Amino acid sequence: MEYFAPGLRELSRILGRQWLRLRLLAQRRRLAASETTLGLLGWEQAEFDTATQAQVRRIIDFERQQTQAMNESAAVGQSLRALAAECDASRKQHEAACAGIDEQRRQILSKHPQIEHQLAAKRRIEPTFQKKIPQLDRELREVQRLHSQLLITERQTPQMKAELLRLRERAVAIPNEKNDLRMLHLRAVTEIRALEMQLEREREALDALEKVEREHKEKFKTADDACAEKLRQLERQRAAFEKRFKSLEGDKANPYREVGRVLADSNVAPVNQPHALDEVRKRRFAIQETEYAVAASAAASAREDRVQLRRSLLLWLGIGASVVALLTVIASRS
């Protein structure tokens, strides 16, 4: 009695059938592709029965829908390019406007250091006028007092007379100096006020530029956001049309395959590419061979003695379990 051979043969056949089934699955996929290709190449050149003609009409309808989707996608693409160019032109215009505002700001700010330097210098000098006038008033009173004292002296020496003349001249010069100081002070105040007004005007101009720039940026951001949203909408529309086109292309596969099956069954090959029919025949023959091999393996398994086969499989199962247990023990000790 054989103990090992029946189980080994059956295990070999089981594995072989699994491999053949996987191979059969791949062959059927290749056959479907070949039949679809045959239908694609030959659907316009033959007369079909009513059922197949319905598939042809489906193909024609899919072609029409695909053409429509392609045209709509092209129209959306053209609108997308035009809108993108418009957005880009608007962005460049905005950048040019911002650059112009920055240039005006630089021109205004470039004058500030010189004006502030002049203003600081005049403000440092201005207090001296306020100090000198009281000094001149005190000096005038002192000159007048000395002049009065010398006048009441009975005997005047030449030195005293010269001093009287000097004091008289000084008493006349001091009011003129005060007038000159007042004029200089008034001129300095006027110049300080003019410089301050110039700075104020330039600050107002800067504030106006800031306002214009802020409003321009807000307006541009609103327009740019709207433009970006339109671009996204057009992109979604185009993606939807492209998805629709691909979906229709997939939907056409089933009618093409049905037509291809009819062409293969009727032995009708495409005029320009007759090898498509040979490809379908080759795929069908390969599937038949694989199916025959699966059936032959199953028949061989059916012919085995069931008792011997069961004992042999149990024996192999016991051997396998023992090997696994031994490996587990070895692995746990290492």
Order of alpha helices (4+ residues) and beta strands (2+ residues): alpha-alpha-alpha-alpha-alpha
